[in-house]
Amino acid sequence: MFEVTLRDGGRVIGESWGSGPGLVLVQRSLSVRADYAPLGAALAGRYTLHVYDRRGHGDSTPRGAYLSLRQEVDDLQAVLRETGSAAVLAHSSGALAALELARRQELAGLALYDPGVSLDGSIPYDWVPELLAAVKARDDARAMAIISRGFGRPAWMAPLPLWVRLALVRVFLQSGRGRMFRTQLDAGTSELLQVIAHDRRPETYAAIHAPLLLAVGSTSHGHYLATAELLHAAVPGSRLSIVEESRSSQQGVPPGLLLPLLEFLDGCHLPRAATAD
């Protein structure tokens, strides 16, 4: 485990798996670092995966009422310095801070899985007012059901009407993981609003010089593929990969990501750094 003190006095807590050149993972909303332990174990023989809980996740500092994108980028930079890493893997909403960082400093490699950024309105958010009303009313079950419908996760629930989702979510929220989701609902909503507020033109990222892998799950919502295709067209030399998903999951990343990720990382020739304790 490692701890990084941030510029404003906050802290983020992280975990490291493996040995070899370092790779920092920026997690998705409604997740904790332990979700990525299987990926860390799979990479362990060749790379060190450093996963930190973003503010509002796990044991890290609460996110607060407002967290700027600049602060998210600063937090990522701090973790890169602490771990001596030169490459980033970002999942879903974590891609926004990773892309912003790559615009500002050179990275040895940047991989995005289901990039949760909005380009020219590529992510539909007509359902967000309904979500905000549920969050304000502290109707956690309804809020989670709306999020599930909005992002099409898990895929097997996609055809179900909202009332069926709501019944299933009420049962889920009684579980240990469901209780964790409840504690992160405010942070997850804040992260979503941040993505909406930073809808950009694809050309905004054209100046990124880092090798870029854009991976999208085969059962992921269509807006992830639309976003990845826009980035692929805008960033010269980027590569696009469709990742087969053997099962629906709200946790971590699918095993199918491992092969394209390893091929990408091997081609980046990452510098070796000491593993964090």
Disulfide bonds with the S-S distance in Angstrom:
none
